[in-house]
C-alpha cells in the first residue's frame, strides 16, 4: 500500500482519536475506545474514506504503535497522547529505575526550573531507552534527553502507567528527579 496514504491516515486518526473526536461526530468511550464501524462511517461522512484493510494496516505497521484494536477487533483507540478528556483505564505499574524524556533544546531551561509538565496532554510521556527519547526530542528541534529517576519517584509515591505501545506515563516530573544527559 502507498506509504504516503498510510501516513495521511495515521495523522487523520491521531487528530480525531486523540484531539478532536467531536469534529467528525464520534465520541470516545471509557478507555478511549470507538467502534471500528462507527469510525469508518464517520471518516467517510467527513470526506476521508478509509477501508477496513487500510485501518488494519495502519494499526499493524505504525512504527510508533499509536493505535490498537481491542481483542475482538471491533474497537479501536489511540494508545496515549490525548488532549481531550478520556479515561484510558490504565493501571499503575512499577516503572524501571530509569526512564528518559526527549525534548528540543529550547525547552531545557524551563524544564530544569519547573520540571516536566503534561501541558495539554493527560500525562508526561517517557521512554524506556535513550534512543527513543532522542527521536522524540528531534521532533522539537535539536534533541536533548533527560534521564528521569523513575525508581525514586515511585518510592516517593508518584504513579506511573505504561500504555499498550510501551510509552511510560506520569502526571509530572519535578526537577529534582531530572538529569540532563
C-alpha positions in Angstrom: 0.0 0.0 0.0 1.1 3.6 -0.7 3.2 4.8 2.3 2.1 8.4 1.9 -1.5 7.3 2.1 -0.8 5.3 5.3 0.9 8.4 6.8 -2.1 10.6 5.9 -4.5 8.0 7.5 -2.3 7.8 10.7 -2.3 11.6 11.0 -6.1 11.8 10.5 -6.6 9.1 13.1 -4.3 10.8 15.6 -6.1 14.1 15.2 -9.6 12.5 15.7 -8.8 9.7 18.2 -6.6 11.9 20.4 -7.7 15.5 20.0 -10.9 16.2 18.1 -13.3 13.2 18.0 -16.3 15.5 18.1 -15.2 17.2 14.8 -16.1 14.0 12.8 -19.1 13.1 15.0 -17.6 10.4 17.2 -17.4 10.1 21.0 -14.7 8.2 22.8 -16.0 5.6 25.3 -14.1 4.8 28.5 -10.7 3.6 27.6 -10.7 5.9 24.6 -12.4 3.2 22.5 -14.6 3.8 19.5 -16.4 1.2 17.4 -14.4 0.5 14.2 -17.6 0.6 12.0 -18.6 3.9 13.6 -15.2 5.4 12.9 -15.1 4.2 9.3 -18.6 5.7 8.7 -17.6 9.0 10.4 -14.4 9.2 8.2 -16.4 8.6 5.0 -19.0 11.2 6.1 -16.2 13.7 6.6 -14.7 13.2 3.1 -11.8 11.0 4.3 -12.9 7.4 3.5 -10.7 4.7 5.0 -11.2 1.0 4.2 -11.1 -1.7 6.9 -8.0 -3.1 5.3 -6.2 0.3 5.4 -7.2 0.8 9.0 -5.8 -2.7 9.9 -2.5 -1.9 8.0 -2.0 1.4 9.8 -2.5 -0.2 13.2 -0.2 -3.1 12.3 2.6 -1.2 10.7 2.8 2.0 12.7 6.3 2.2 14.0 5.1 4.2 17.0 2.2 1.8 17.7 -0.1 4.8 18.2 -3.3 2.7 17.9 -4.6 -0.6 19.0 -7.7 -2.8 18.5 -9.4 -4.5 21.4 -9.2 -8.3 21.5 -12.3 -8.6 19.4 -11.1 -6.3 16.7 -14.3 -4.3 16.8 -13.0 -1.4 18.8 -10.0 0.9 18.2 -8.3 3.6 20.2 -5.2 5.8 20.3 -2.8 4.4 23.0 -1.9 7.7 24.5 -1.3 11.4 23.7 -4.9 12.6 24.2 -5.7 16.2 24.7 -9.4 15.5 25.1 -10.8 14.3 28.5 -10.8 10.5 28.4 -10.2 7.7 31.0 -7.7 5.4 29.4 -8.3 2.9 32.2 -4.6 2.4 32.8 -3.4 0.6 35.9 -0.5 1.9 38.0 2.7 0.0 37.4 6.2 -0.1 38.9 8.5 1.7 36.4 12.0 0.8 35.5 14.6 2.6 37.7 15.4 5.0 34.9 13.3 6.4 32.1 14.0 9.1 29.6 12.4 12.2 28.1 13.3 13.7 24.8 12.7 17.4 24.0 14.0 20.3 21.9 16.9 22.4 23.2 14.7 25.5 23.6 12.8 23.8 26.4 15.8 22.8 28.6 16.0 25.9 30.9 12.3 25.8 31.6 12.3 22.1 32.3 15.3 22.4 34.7 13.4 25.1 36.6 9.9 23.7 36.7 10.2 20.0 35.8 8.3 18.1 33.1 4.7 19.1 32.8 2.0 17.4 30.8 0.9 20.6 29.2 -2.2 19.9 27.0 -1.9 16.1 27.3 -3.1 13.8 30.0 0.5 12.7 31.0 4.2 13.4 30.5 5.5 10.8 28.1 8.7 8.9 29.0 10.7 6.3 27.0 12.5 3.3 28.4 15.6 3.9 26.3 17.7 6.9 25.3 17.5 6.2 21.5 13.7 6.6 21.5 13.9 9.7 23.6 16.3 11.2 21.1 13.9 10.5 18.2 11.1 12.2 20.2 13.3 15.1 21.0 14.3 15.6 17.4 10.6 16.4 16.6 11.1 19.6 18.6 14.4 20.8 17.2 17.8 20.0 18.3 17.2 17.0 20.6 18.1 16.9 24.3 17.4 13.9 26.5 16.7 14.0 30.3 17.2 10.9 32.5 14.3 10.5 34.9 14.9 8.8 38.2 11.6 6.9 38.0 12.6 4.5 40.8 13.0 7.3 43.3 9.8 9.0 42.1 7.9 5.7 42.5 9.3 5.3 46.0 8.1 8.9 46.7 4.6 8.0 45.8 4.3 9.1 42.1 2.1 6.8 40.0 3.4 5.5 36.7 1.4 3.9 33.9 2.5 2.1 30.7 0.4 2.4 27.6 -0.2 -0.5 25.2 2.7 0.7 23.0 5.3 0.8 25.8 5.3 4.6 26.5 5.5 5.3 30.2 3.2 8.0 31.5 3.3 10.1 34.7 1.4 13.3 35.7 4.5 15.4 36.4 8.3 15.1 36.9 9.7 17.5 39.4 13.2 19.0 38.5 14.9 17.1 41.4 14.3 13.8 39.6 15.8 15.0 36.3 19.3 14.9 34.9 20.2 16.3 31.5 22.2 13.8 29.5 
